[in-house]
Amino acid sequence: LMKALYGMLLVAPLWYKNFRGDLETEQYVFNPYDPCVANKMISKKQHTVRFHVDDLMASHMDPKVNDRFDKWLNKMYGDYGTVNCTRGKTHDYLGMTFDFSIPNTVKVNMKDYVANMLDEFPIHLTKDDVAPTPATADLFAQPQSVPLLKDQAESYHTFVAKGLYLCKRARPDTQTAISALCTRVKAPTQDDWSKLLRLMRYLNATRDDELILSADDLRILKWFVDVGFAIHPDFKSHTGGDLTFGQGCPISVSRKQRLNTRSSTDGELVGGDDMSQMILWTGSFMDAQGYPVKDNILYQDNKSTILLLNNGKSSSTKRTRAINIRYFFLTDQIEKGNIPVAYCPTGSMVADFHSKPLQGKLFKHFKRQILGQDMISSPIEDDRSVLESQHSSAH
């Protein structure tokens, strides 16, 4: 009966309500911006519990705090089965492996997940079946092509879904390709299958890649936003966005814009609005976690867009008046000091990686920065930018 109940959709919210109530009874305070993160000050240090249904990851400076938490979990829920606890610097959690062996750094990899994807893929890939990038330059093109048969279409859907899970957690270097493949799951064609095969060959070549994250200062958030203008067949643009605290990108975004724009400046303006909710949410989340945000900077490489964002309608011309007023929402946030906008040279715009299918040296350069293999250096800003303050390094 327990196993049957466990598989019901209703069980997850019922369990959440029960578990949250038990944690709150123990004086844990939930982050108002993420219902699955709770904190409690113990011995003047924060004990953080984050969870997905009944899979938990908890951390505290004092190991004894986690010892007591483990005992409490078994006391509360052990009658249904022993609560298994893993301790140490390496943890397998929700298909990811977290490695905290290097001080002030976490490595996130899904090597086993990638290996299983490749093993289950209908086409057997040898060690020589590799690709240098996840997609070719024509990723967003949709030429006339033969629809896939039912079984192959279902297989396409399955592996695109697996790739989506992967790119959001440990392999953001595949996200641009996945964002395009996701739009084709309802009616995939042979051309779409070829693009999926390209992605699988890239994974075959990079199965050991991992995401490396570290922070110069958790109170300084740097967002890079770029747009590939009118690159879809319907001439809609594509927004790319990346967050960094110094090394690697814990949040990456690659998505097609929902409306057509008439210029690259308009497209960049829409791209900034596309990212605004994530930018503001992340700042609020970090504040609630006890890291008051000093700077939540939006970097742009289009100076005309920066003028529009800073000045709103006063810098608007006939070409931009047609854009819905909601895209000047960011102007209001800038005036309130919530999101300063700064100039970033195109050569340093790491979000270019997620706005279009890059190739060659540029792909390798930005990939290394996004995965944390290279540090993301601060862009050079000019006198029309909101200059970023200099801060000392803190972890």
Solvent accessible surface area in square Angstrom, and as a share of the most:
residue,aa,sasa,rsa
1,L,169,0.84
2,M,120,0.54
3,K,184,0.78
4,A,71,0.55
5,L,74,0.37
6,Y,140,0.53
7,G,66,0.63
8,M,99,0.44
9,L,171,0.85
10,L,111,0.55
11,V,38,0.22
12,A,44,0.34
13,P,77,0.48
14,L,101,0.50
15,W,55,0.19
16,Y,54,0.21
17,K,154,0.65
18,N,77,0.39
19,F,1,0.00
20,R,75,0.28
21,G,32,0.31
22,D,29,0.15
23,L,0,0.00
24,E,79,0.35
25,T,97,0.57
26,E,60,0.27
27,Q,127,0.56
28,Y,15,0.06
29,V,106,0.61
30,F,13,0.06
31,N,4,0.02
32,P,108,0.68
33,Y,99,0.38
34,D,38,0.20
35,P,76,0.48
36,C,41,0.24
37,V,14,0.08
38,A,0,0.00
39,N,15,0.08
40,K,53,0.22
41,M,120,0.54
42,I,35,0.18
43,S,87,0.56
44,K,184,0.78
45,K,100,0.42
46,Q,58,0.26
47,H,0,0.00
48,T,17,0.10
49,V,0,0.00
50,R,72,0.26
51,F,11,0.05
52,H,103,0.46
53,V,57,0.33
54,D,64,0.33
55,D,64,0.33
56,L,47,0.24
57,M,25,0.11
58,A,29,0.22
59,S,47,0.30
60,H,26,0.12
61,M,149,0.67
62,D,51,0.27
63,P,85,0.53
64,K,131,0.56
65,V,4,0.02
66,N,25,0.13
67,D,58,0.30
68,R,130,0.47
69,F,17,0.07
70,D,36,0.18
71,K,147,0.62
72,W,40,0.14
73,L,18,0.09
74,N,46,0.24
75,K,166,0.70
76,M,77,0.35
77,Y,26,0.10
78,G,23,0.22
79,D,143,0.74
80,Y,165,0.63
81,G,42,0.40
82,T,103,0.60
83,V,44,0.25
84,N,138,0.71
85,C,66,0.40
86,T,92,0.53
87,R,106,0.39
88,G,53,0.51
89,K,128,0.54
90,T,70,0.41
91,H,39,0.17
92,D,121,0.62
93,Y,31,0.12
94,L,55,0.27
95,G,47,0.45
96,M,21,0.09
97,T,30,0.17
98,F,35,0.14
99,D,39,0.20
100,F,78,0.33
101,S,63,0.40
102,I,84,0.43
103,P,108,0.68
104,N,94,0.48
105,T,21,0.12
106,V,25,0.15
107,K,50,0.21
108,V,6,0.03
109,N,20,0.10
110,M,6,0.02
111,K,72,0.30
112,D,111,0.58
113,Y,49,0.18
114,V,2,0.01
115,A,29,0.22
116,N,82,0.42
117,M,3,0.01
118,L,12,0.06
119,D,115,0.60
120,E,99,0.44
121,F,8,0.04
122,P,83,0.52
123,I,64,0.32
124,H,153,0.68
125,L,17,0.08
126,T,68,0.39
127,K,180,0.76
128,D,112,0.58
129,D,41,0.21
130,V,73,0.42
131,A,6,0.05
132,P,96,0.60
133,T,4,0.02
134,P,10,0.06
135,A,8,0.06
136,T,56,0.33
137,A,79,0.61
138,D,78,0.40
139,L,6,0.03
140,F,14,0.06
141,A,42,0.33
142,Q,93,0.41
143,P,74,0.46
144,Q,186,0.83
145,S,37,0.24
146,V,102,0.58
147,P,96,0.61
148,L,17,0.08
149,L,145,0.72
150,K,154,0.65
151,D,114,0.59
152,Q,55,0.24
153,A,22,0.17
154,E,93,0.42
155,S,23,0.15
156,Y,0,0.00
157,H,92,0.41
158,T,67,0.39
159,F,10,0.04
160,V,1,0.01
161,A,51,0.39
162,K,55,0.23
163,G,1,0.01
164,L,75,0.37
165,Y,72,0.27
166,L,1,0.00
167,C,2,0.01
168,K,107,0.45
169,R,86,0.32
170,A,0,0.00
171,R,3,0.01
172,P,6,0.04
173,D,2,0.01
174,T,1,0.01
175,Q,8,0.03
176,T,9,0.05
177,A,3,0.02
178,I,1,0.00
179,S,20,0.13
180,A,11,0.09
181,L,3,0.01
182,C,40,0.24
183,T,83,0.48
184,R,57,0.21
185,V,34,0.20
186,K,199,0.84
187,A,68,0.53
188,P,7,0.05
189,T,16,0.09
190,Q,75,0.34
191,D,33,0.17
192,D,5,0.03
193,W,18,0.06
194,S,65,0.42
195,K,25,0.11
196,L,0,0.00
197,L,25,0.12
198,R,54,0.20
199,L,1,0.01
200,M,0,0.00
201,R,87,0.32
202,Y,2,0.01
203,L,1,0.00
204,N,14,0.07
205,A,49,0.38
206,T,21,0.12
207,R,88,0.32
208,D,96,0.50
209,D,28,0.14
210,E,35,0.16
211,L,7,0.03
212,I,28,0.14
213,L,32,0.16
214,S,22,0.14
215,A,14,0.11
216,D,61,0.32
217,D,5,0.03
218,L,51,0.25
219,R,78,0.28
220,I,13,0.07
221,L,0,0.00
222,K,23,0.10
223,W,0,0.00
224,F,1,0.01
225,V,0,0.00
226,D,8,0.04
227,V,13,0.07
228,G,1,0.01
229,F,81,0.34
230,A,28,0.22
231,I,59,0.30
232,H,14,0.06
233,P,70,0.44
234,D,63,0.33
235,F,141,0.59
236,K,47,0.20
237,S,0,0.00
238,H,2,0.01
239,T,0,0.00
240,G,0,0.00
241,G,0,0.00
242,D,0,0.00
243,L,1,0.01
244,T,1,0.00
245,F,28,0.11
246,G,2,0.02
247,Q,35,0.16
248,G,0,0.00
249,C,2,0.01
250,P,55,0.34
251,I,39,0.20
252,S,11,0.07
253,V,6,0.03
254,S,8,0.05
255,R,101,0.37
256,K,68,0.29
257,Q,3,0.02
258,R,224,0.82
259,L,53,0.26
260,N,79,0.40
261,T,18,0.10
262,R,175,0.64
263,S,12,0.07
264,S,54,0.35
265,T,16,0.09
266,D,2,0.01
267,G,0,0.00
268,E,11,0.05
269,L,0,0.00
270,V,1,0.00
271,G,0,0.00
272,G,0,0.00
273,D,27,0.14
274,D,38,0.20
275,M,1,0.00
276,S,3,0.02
277,Q,148,0.66
278,M,65,0.29
279,I,0,0.00
280,L,44,0.22
281,W,93,0.33
282,T,5,0.03
283,G,7,0.07
284,S,33,0.21
285,F,36,0.15
286,M,20,0.09
287,D,72,0.37
288,A,41,0.32
289,Q,18,0.08
290,G,51,0.49
291,Y,87,0.33
292,P,89,0.56
293,V,40,0.23
294,K,97,0.41
295,D,26,0.13
296,N,9,0.05
297,I,2,0.01
298,L,0,0.00
299,Y,0,0.00
300,Q,0,0.00
301,D,26,0.13
302,N,28,0.14
303,K,74,0.31
304,S,58,0.38
305,T,0,0.00
306,I,6,0.03
307,L,74,0.37
308,L,8,0.04
309,L,0,0.00
310,N,41,0.21
311,N,69,0.35
312,G,3,0.03
313,K,97,0.41
314,S,101,0.65
315,S,35,0.22
316,S,15,0.10
317,T,76,0.44
318,K,167,0.71
319,R,140,0.51
320,T,7,0.04
321,R,148,0.54
322,A,82,0.64
323,I,16,0.08
324,N,72,0.37
325,I,110,0.56
326,R,131,0.48
327,Y,10,0.04
328,F,16,0.07
329,F,77,0.32
330,L,0,0.00
331,T,11,0.07
332,D,57,0.30
333,Q,18,0.08
334,I,25,0.13
335,E,129,0.58
336,K,130,0.55
337,G,58,0.56
338,N,67,0.34
339,I,0,0.00
340,P,24,0.15
341,V,0,0.00
342,A,0,0.00
343,Y,39,0.15
344,C,0,0.00
345,P,38,0.24
346,T,86,0.50
347,G,55,0.53
348,S,42,0.27
349,M,0,0.00
350,V,0,0.00
351,A,0,0.00
352,D,13,0.07
353,F,6,0.02
354,H,0,0.00
355,S,0,0.00
356,K,59,0.25
357,P,23,0.15
358,L,18,0.09
359,Q,67,0.30
360,G,43,0.41
361,K,180,0.76
362,L,80,0.40
363,F,8,0.03
364,K,121,0.51
365,H,80,0.36
366,F,1,0.00
367,K,23,0.10
368,R,104,0.38
369,Q,19,0.09
370,I,0,0.00
371,L,0,0.00
372,G,0,0.00
373,Q,62,0.27
374,D,53,0.28
375,M,102,0.46
376,I,12,0.06
377,S,80,0.51
378,S,64,0.41
379,P,12,0.07
380,I,140,0.71
381,E,38,0.17
382,D,39,0.20
383,D,133,0.69
384,R,133,0.48
385,S,14,0.09
386,V,60,0.34
387,L,122,0.61
388,E,33,0.15
389,S,60,0.39
390,Q,171,0.76
391,H,62,0.28
392,S,94,0.61
393,S,83,0.53
394,A,41,0.32
395,H,127,0.57
